[in-house]
Amino acid sequence: MANAFMQISTQNTRGRGRARFLPSLFPPVRRGSAGASPSLNRPPQFSVILLCAITVIILSCSAAHAVQPLPPVMKTLIEVFPEQSGWFVEGPVGTAPGMPDDVRLFFECPRVIVPEYRKVDLAVGKVVSAEVKLTARKITRYDHKPGAPGLPGFRGVWCAGEDKTAPGFLLLTPNENRFLIWARHSYYPAFAVDSIQSKIRDAYARAVADHLTSIDYGVPTSVAPRAAERNLPSWMDLYPDTVETTPEQLARFDSALTTAAEMKFGECYGFTEAAITQDAVDRFIGGAKDTLYENLRASALQYEYGNVLTSTVKRGPVIALTRAEFDTLPPGWYIFAVDQYRRVRVARTTEPSLVKATAGQFSTSPTLSNHALLFPDQPLLAAGCFDLALRNNQRSIRTVTIWSDHFFYSSLSPSIQRDVLDRSDAVLPTLGHFFACLKEMGVMLDGVRIRKF
């Protein structure tokens, strides 16, 4: 079998920073080879056992979702609303306890995110003109008359399906999508609290909806209503209070990242970076598990979403990655995410580093996108960053990492050191999902370098 890993210069934290070459374990490297690390000359069985041990780890952040193929209605919606033109087709938000039956359809159906409120009429027109494809039996415009049964203040457009075999879907602006997410996490849980009066609860929902609509209309002075002003619990706030990261936590997080940078996965064991061949890529693809990861920083999602939608700083767009889009990407660093339907979205960012991660800049700076906003409030199969190079008019990915403080690590974890050490090796195989999508696009990955951070 050909060597799975190519010769590279890299750093082994146990090797005092000297340049190293990563040998293949199939077949074993001859002892005494120039540059070979004796600590890596293990029998193949060791790597197999290690690989099996890592891949069976069950993380507490894993969600019990079933990975499914893209539903037919979503395929049709993507044809009518191409994501390369600024529309985005999302899966269901998901239901919540206490949700009335007459509104559950809104949370169980696909969503089309309209780029801005001025294009809602255009979106409705596209639905009407594509009636044969979409079989929308009835269109209800709550943007004209806010408030749906069981969801006060709602302003989306509901497109009912022809029958149960043709499910309906929603047309939402980004801020109407935020309202739906807020309702699921903060409004409906209030139904189970007897001390919360329904009139006050519903009035607050309308106030939140009005605030988000004002952002759609470009009113910069709009202030989010506070739940406490209505004697409601603070967890109902659109922007709930978040725990600040202390300098001590950041220091421990930095230490954990430094310690965990060394990979403990199969043939990568003991190295901080490795260049892999196509054979190794295929093994990553075959070993990727269908585990979906929830956002570890979900309480900050509305803050982050709000920063993106209200900031005057120009930022790179979210891109639904296809081969055609890949071939137009400028060189540089990108974040990527793979959703439960194995779709890939990317956004331009700056190079991730321990310094940026420690300062919290990688996820909170208003000039940067983050993984949670590539597929808002949706679980992911994989997330990370990659460095794209352009040589002789040919694009190639030089480096791929599994860095994502939203889905894999959290500086606020009660046990930061253990959190990063355990997760960083356990989630390394998730790169297989990203590699599979790129392989389907015909992107060559031979020689790509992988690392954790």
C-alpha positions in Angstrom: 0.0 0.0 0.0 1.3 3.5 -0.8 2.3 5.7 2.1 -0.8 7.3 3.6 1.1 10.4 4.8 3.5 12.4 2.8 6.9 13.7 4.1 6.5 17.1 5.7 8.3 19.4 8.1 6.2 19.8 11.2 6.5 20.1 15.0 6.2 17.3 17.5 5.6 18.8 21.0 7.5 15.9 22.5 10.4 16.4 20.0 11.5 19.8 21.3 10.3 21.6 18.2 12.6 19.9 15.8 11.6 19.4 12.2 10.1 16.0 11.7 8.9 13.7 8.9 5.7 11.8 9.4 6.2 8.2 8.3 3.5 5.8 7.2 2.7 2.9 9.4 1.7 0.8 6.4 4.3 -0.7 5.9 6.4 0.3 9.0 9.2 2.7 8.4 12.7 1.4 8.5 14.4 2.2 11.8 17.2 4.7 11.4 15.5 6.5 8.5 16.6 10.1 8.2 14.2 12.3 10.1 12.0 9.5 11.3 10.7 9.7 14.8 11.4 6.5 16.8 8.3 7.1 19.0 6.1 6.7 15.9 7.5 3.3 14.8 4.6 1.4 16.3 3.1 -1.7 14.9 -0.1 -1.2 12.8 -2.2 -2.9 15.4 -1.6 0.0 17.8 -3.0 2.5 15.4 -6.1 0.4 14.7 -6.8 -0.1 18.4 -6.3 3.7 19.0 -8.5 4.6 16.0 -11.3 2.3 17.3 -11.0 3.7 20.8 -11.3 7.3 19.7 -14.2 6.8 17.3 -16.4 5.2 19.9 -16.2 8.1 22.2 -19.6 9.6 22.8 -19.5 13.4 23.4 -21.9 15.1 25.7 -22.6 17.7 23.0 -23.7 15.1 20.4 -27.3 15.2 19.4 -29.5 12.2 18.7 -30.5 13.4 15.2 -30.6 11.1 12.3 -28.6 12.2 9.3 -30.9 12.2 6.3 -30.7 12.9 2.6 -31.9 16.3 1.4 -35.8 16.2 1.4 -37.4 16.6 -2.0 -39.2 19.8 -1.0 -35.8 21.4 -0.1 -34.3 20.3 -3.4 -37.1 22.0 -5.2 -36.8 25.1 -3.1 -33.1 25.3 -3.8 -33.9 25.1 -7.6 -36.4 28.0 -7.2 -34.3 30.0 -4.7 -30.6 29.3 -5.8 -28.3 29.8 -2.8 -25.7 31.3 -5.0 -28.1 34.2 -5.6 -28.3 35.1 -1.9 -31.3 33.0 -0.8 -30.7 30.2 1.7 -32.9 27.2 2.2 -32.8 25.8 5.8 -34.1 22.7 7.5 -36.8 22.9 10.2 -36.1 24.9 13.4 -37.5 22.1 15.5 -40.4 21.9 18.0 -40.4 22.6 21.7 -42.5 21.4 24.7 -45.7 23.4 25.2 -45.9 24.4 21.5 -49.6 24.5 20.3 -50.5 22.1 17.6 -51.7 24.8 15.2 -48.3 26.4 15.0 -46.1 23.3 15.0 -46.1 23.3 11.2 -44.0 26.4 11.2 -41.3 24.7 13.2 -41.4 21.4 11.3 -41.1 22.7 7.8 -38.2 24.0 5.6 -37.4 27.7 5.5 -36.4 30.0 2.7 -34.3 32.9 4.1 -35.0 36.0 2.0 -31.9 38.3 1.9 -33.9 41.4 3.0 -37.5 42.5 3.6 -37.6 44.4 0.3 -37.4 41.0 -1.5 -40.3 39.3 0.2 -42.7 40.3 -2.6 -40.2 38.9 -5.1 -40.0 35.7 -3.1 -43.8 35.3 -3.1 -43.8 35.9 -6.8 -41.3 33.2 -7.4 -43.5 30.8 -5.4 -46.5 31.7 -7.5 -44.6 31.3 -10.8 -43.2 28.0 -9.6 -46.6 26.7 -8.5 -46.3 23.4 -10.4 -43.0 22.6 -8.8 -43.8 23.8 -5.3 -47.6 22.9 -5.2 -48.2 25.7 -2.7 -52.0 25.5 -2.1 -52.3 28.7 -0.1 -50.1 31.6 0.8 -50.7 33.4 4.1 -48.8 36.7 4.5 -48.4 37.4 8.2 -46.1 40.3 7.2 -49.3 42.1 6.2 -51.2 41.2 9.3 -48.7 40.2 12.1 -49.5 37.3 14.4 -50.3 33.7 13.7 -52.5 31.4 15.9 -50.2 30.4 18.7 -47.4 32.8 17.7 -48.1 36.5 18.4 -46.1 38.9 16.4 -45.0 36.5 13.7 -44.5 38.2 10.3 -43.3 35.3 8.1 -45.0 34.1 4.9 -46.6 30.6 5.2 -46.9 28.6 2.0 -49.2 25.6 2.8 -48.6 22.4 0.9 -51.2 20.9 -1.4 -51.6 17.9 1.0 -49.7 15.9 3.6 -47.4 14.5 0.9 -46.4 18.0 -0.2 -45.3 19.8 3.0 -45.4 23.5 3.3 -42.6 26.0 3.9 -41.9 29.5 5.2 -40.4 32.6 3.6 -38.5 34.6 6.3 -36.2 37.5 6.5 -33.1 36.9 8.6 -34.7 38.7 11.5 -38.0 36.8 11.2 -35.8 33.7 11.3 -34.3 35.0 14.5 -37.8 35.5 15.9 -38.7 31.9 15.1 -35.5 30.7 16.8 -36.2 32.9 19.9 -39.8 31.6 20.1 -38.6 28.0 20.2 -36.0 28.5 22.9 -37.5 31.3 25.0 -41.2 31.8 24.3 -42.7 28.3 24.4 -40.8 27.1 27.4 -42.7 29.8 29.3 -45.9 27.9 28.7 -44.9 25.4 31.3 -44.4 28.1 34.0 -47.7 28.7 35.8 -46.6 32.0 37.3 -46.2 33.6 33.9 -49.4 35.3 32.7 -50.2 34.5 29.1 -51.1 38.1 28.3 -47.8 39.4 29.5 -45.9 36.6 27.8 -47.7 37.2 24.5 -47.2 41.0 24.7 -43.5 40.4 25.2 -43.4 38.2 22.1 -45.0 41.0 20.1 -42.4 43.5 21.5 -39.6 41.2 20.5 -41.1 40.8 17.0 -41.5 44.6 16.6 -37.8 45.1 17.6 -36.6 42.6 15.1 -38.8 44.1 12.4 -37.3 47.5 13.1 -33.8 46.0 12.4 -35.2 44.7 9.1 -36.3 48.3 8.3 -32.9 49.7 9.2 -33.8 51.5 12.5 -30.5 51.7 14.3 -32.0 53.2 17.5 -34.3 50.2 18.2 -33.7 48.8 21.7 -34.5 45.2 22.5 -37.2 44.8 25.1 -36.1 43.4 28.4 -38.1 40.6 30.0 -37.4 41.9 33.5 -39.3 45.1 32.7 -42.4 42.9 32.4 -41.6 40.8 35.4 -40.7 37.9 33.2 -37.7 35.6 33.8 -34.4 36.8 32.2 -34.1 33.6 30.2 -36.9 34.9 28.0 -34.7 37.8 26.9 -33.8 38.0 23.2 -30.3 38.7 24.4 -30.0 36.7 27.7 -27.2 37.6 30.1 -24.1 35.6 29.3 -21.3 34.6 31.5 -18.1 36.6 30.8 -14.9 34.7 30.3 -12.5 35.4 33.0 -8.7 36.0 32.4 -8.1 32.8 34.3 -10.5 30.8 32.1 -8.8 32.2 29.0 -5.4 31.3 30.3 -6.5 27.7 31.0 -8.1 27.6 27.5 -4.9 28.7 25.9 -3.0 26.1 27.9 -5.5 23.4 26.9 -5.1 24.3 23.2 -1.4 24.2 23.3 -1.4 20.8 25.1 -4.0 19.3 22.8 -2.4 20.5 19.6 -0.6 17.2 19.2 -2.8 14.7 17.3 -3.5 11.3 18.9 -5.2 9.7 16.0 -4.0 6.7 14.0 -1.1 7.6 11.8 -1.0 11.2 12.9 -0.1 10.1 16.5 2.2 12.6 18.2 2.3 15.2 15.5 0.8 18.7 15.3 0.4 18.7 11.5 0.4 16.1 8.8 0.2 16.1 5.0 -2.0 13.3 3.8 -2.4 11.5 0.5 -5.7 10.6 -1.3 -5.6 7.1 0.3 -5.7 8.7 3.8 -8.4 11.1 2.6 -10.5 8.1 1.6 -9.9 6.5 5.1 -11.1 9.7 6.7 -14.2 9.6 4.6 -14.9 5.9 5.4 -14.4 6.5 9.1 -16.6 9.6 9.6 -19.5 9.0 11.9 -23.0 10.4 11.5 -22.8 12.3 14.8 -24.4 15.7 14.8 -23.1 18.4 17.1 -25.1 21.2 18.7 -23.9 24.8 19.2 -22.0 24.9 22.5 -22.5 28.7 22.6 -26.2 28.7 21.7 -27.0 31.4 24.3 -24.8 33.8 22.4 -26.4 33.1 19.0 -28.8 36.1 19.0 -25.9 38.4 20.0 -23.8 37.1 17.1 -26.7 37.2 14.7 -27.6 40.7 15.7 -24.0 41.9 15.3 -23.9 40.6 11.7 -27.2 42.2 10.8 -26.7 45.6 12.4 -22.9 46.1 11.9 -21.8 48.6 9.4 -18.6 46.6 8.9 -18.5 44.9 5.5 -18.0 41.2 5.9 -17.6 38.4 3.4 -20.8 36.6 2.4 -21.8 33.2 3.4 -21.3 30.9 0.4 -23.1 27.7 -0.4 -20.1 25.8 -1.8 -20.2 24.1 -5.2 -17.4 23.4 -7.6 -18.2 26.5 -9.5 -18.1 28.6 -6.3 -14.9 26.9 -5.2 -13.2 27.9 -8.5 -13.9 31.6 -7.9 -12.8 31.8 -4.2 -10.0 34.2 -3.5 -7.0 32.8 -1.7 -7.0 33.0 2.1 -8.6 31.5 5.2 -12.2 30.3 5.3 -14.4 28.8 7.9 -16.6 25.8 6.8 -19.5 23.9 8.1 -21.3 20.7 6.9 -24.9 20.4 7.9 -27.1 17.3 8.5 -27.9 17.1 4.8 -24.2 17.1 3.9 -24.3 20.6 2.4 -21.2 22.8 2.8 -21.1 26.5 3.4 -18.1 28.7 3.8 -17.2 32.3 4.7 -14.0 34.3 4.5 -12.2 34.8 7.8 -8.7 35.5 9.1 -6.2 32.9 10.0 -7.2 31.1 13.2 -4.5 31.1 15.9 -4.1 30.5 19.5 -3.7 34.2 20.1 -7.0 35.1 18.4 -8.7 32.2 20.1 -7.4 33.3 23.5 -8.5 36.9 23.0 -12.0 35.7 21.9 -11.6 37.5 18.6 -12.1 34.6 16.4 -15.8 34.2 17.2 -16.9 37.6 18.6 -15.2 40.2 16.4 -17.8 42.1 14.3 -15.5 41.8 11.3 -15.7 38.0 11.3 -18.2 35.3 10.5 -18.5 32.2 12.7 -19.7 28.6 12.3 -23.0 29.2 14.1 -24.1 31.6 11.5 -23.4 29.4 8.5 -26.4 27.2 9.4 -28.1 29.2 12.2 -29.5 27.0 15.0 -28.8 23.9 13.1 -26.6 20.9 14.2 -23.5 20.2 12.2 -21.6 17.1 11.0 -18.3 19.0 10.7 -16.9 22.4 11.2 -13.4 23.9 10.9 -11.2 26.2 8.8 -9.2 25.8 5.6 -6.5 27.8 3.9 -6.9 28.2 0.1 -4.0 28.8 -2.2 -3.9 30.0 -5.8 -1.0 29.0 -8.0 -0.9 29.2 -11.8 -4.6 29.9 -11.7 -5.3 26.6 -9.9 -6.9 26.5 -6.5 -5.9 24.0 -3.8 -6.5 23.6 -0.1 -3.2 23.8 1.8 -4.4 23.3 5.4 -7.6 22.1 7.1 -8.3 22.3 10.8 -11.2 21.3 13.1 -11.1 24.6 15.0 -14.6 25.6 16.1 -15.3 27.0 19.5 -19.0 26.9 18.8 -19.3 23.2 18.1 -16.3 21.4 19.4 -14.7 23.4 22.2 -15.8 26.0 24.7 -13.7 28.4 26.8 -16.6 28.4 29.3 -16.6 24.7 29.9 -16.5 23.8 33.6 -13.5 21.6 32.8 -11.7 23.4 30.0 -8.6 21.3 30.0 -10.4 18.0 29.8 -13.0 19.4 27.4 -10.4 20.4 24.8 -8.2 17.3 25.3 -11.0 14.8 24.9 -13.0 16.5 22.1 -10.1 17.6 19.9 -9.0 14.0 19.1 -12.6 12.6 19.1 -13.8 15.1 16.5 -10.8 14.8 14.2 -12.5 12.1 12.1 -15.4 14.6 11.3 -13.0 15.9 8.6 -14.2 12.9 6.6 -17.5 14.6 6.0 -15.9 17.7 4.6 -13.5 15.6 2.5 -16.4 13.6 1.1 -18.2 16.8 -0.1 -15.0 18.1 -1.7 -14.3 14.8 -3.4 -17.8 14.8 -4.9 -17.1 18.3 -6.3 -13.9 17.0 -7.9 -11.6 19.0 -5.6 -8.1 17.3 -5.3 -7.0 16.8 -1.7 -3.8 14.9 -2.2 -1.1 16.6 0.0 -3.5 18.7 2.1 -2.2 19.3 5.6 -4.4 18.6 8.6 -4.1 19.9 12.1 -6.4 20.6 15.0 -6.1 24.3 15.6 
